[in-house]
Each structure stands twice: as C-alpha cells, then as structure tokens.
Amino acid sequence: MTTVSLKMPDVLERRLARLATSRGTTRSDLIREALERLLTDASAHSDSCLALASDLIGSVEGPADLSHNKAHLEGFGK
C-alpha cells in the first residue's frame, strides 16, 4: 500500500478524529472510504452530454436541419 501525506485544517482533522473514534476505526480508513465514494460517484457521472440528454432527444419540434441550414440563423443575435 502506498503512503500519501496531506495537509488539512485543524478543524477538519478534529472532526475526522472524532468520527474515527465514534466508529471505532482509523482516520486512514475513513479517508480511504471517503475517497472511494468520491471516485465512484465521479465515474458514475462521467457520461457524455449525449448520454445525459438522451431522454430529451426528439422531445422538441422544429426544423430537422437546424444545425446545418444557415437560413435558420438569419437575423439571430440582432
């Protein structure tokens, strides 16, 4: 196992120590658990924009060639 050092505010360290004591575990175990959760959540939310919006595709009506036909942009931004 690799050793990693970090700096944290005193207040955070005291909170961590109290939680470790109340759970009967070590501060290192709590930090590993928190990192595991953070990394798991981050990887679960790494979907593409297309995947995140997939339930919206086809829910709006309009010209099918809106992104390709410059005539639809005529007067836009004026």
N, C-alpha and C positions, 0 to 999 in steps of 0.2 A: 504494500500500500504506500502511496506517495504522501509525503507530508507537505502541507500548504500552510503558509503563515498569512495572517490578515490583521488589519487594524480595524477596530470598531470603537464607537463611542462608549464611554464608561456606562452610560445608562443602558445601552443595548446589551452590554456584557452582563450587567447585573440582572436584567430580565432573563437572559439566556441561562444564567446560573440558577436563578430561582426555578425556572421551568424544568431544568435538568434535575434539580433536587426533588421537585414535586413528582416527577415521573420516575425517579429512580434510575436515571440514565446519565450519560455523559454529555457535556457540551458538544463534543465532536460528533456524537451520534445524532444530536438534534440538528446540527449544521448540515451533516450529510443528508438527513431526511428532508430538510428544507430545500437543499439544492436539488435533490432528486425530484421533488414535487415541482419546483420551478422549471427544471429542464423538461420534465414530462409534459407539463402544461404548455410550454413554449413549442414543443414539437407537435403537439396536438393542434396548435393554432397556426401552423406554418403552411396551410393550404394556399393555393393560388387565389387571386382575385376572382378568376373564373369559377373555381370550385365554391368559393364563399357566396357568390351571387347566382349559383346555378338554379336555385329555386325561383329567381326573378326573371330568368330568360323566357321571353315570349309573353310576359305579363303586361307589356306596354304596346299599344298600337301606334303605328307611324309608318313612314316610308321605309321600305326594306333596304334601300340603298343609301340611307342617311350618311353613313360614314364614307361613302365613295363618291357621291354626287355633289359637286361644289355648288350646284344651283340651290340646294337646300340651305347653304350658308349665306346666300345673298342677303345683305343688309344686317347680318349678325354683328353685334358689337357697336352699332352706330346709334 
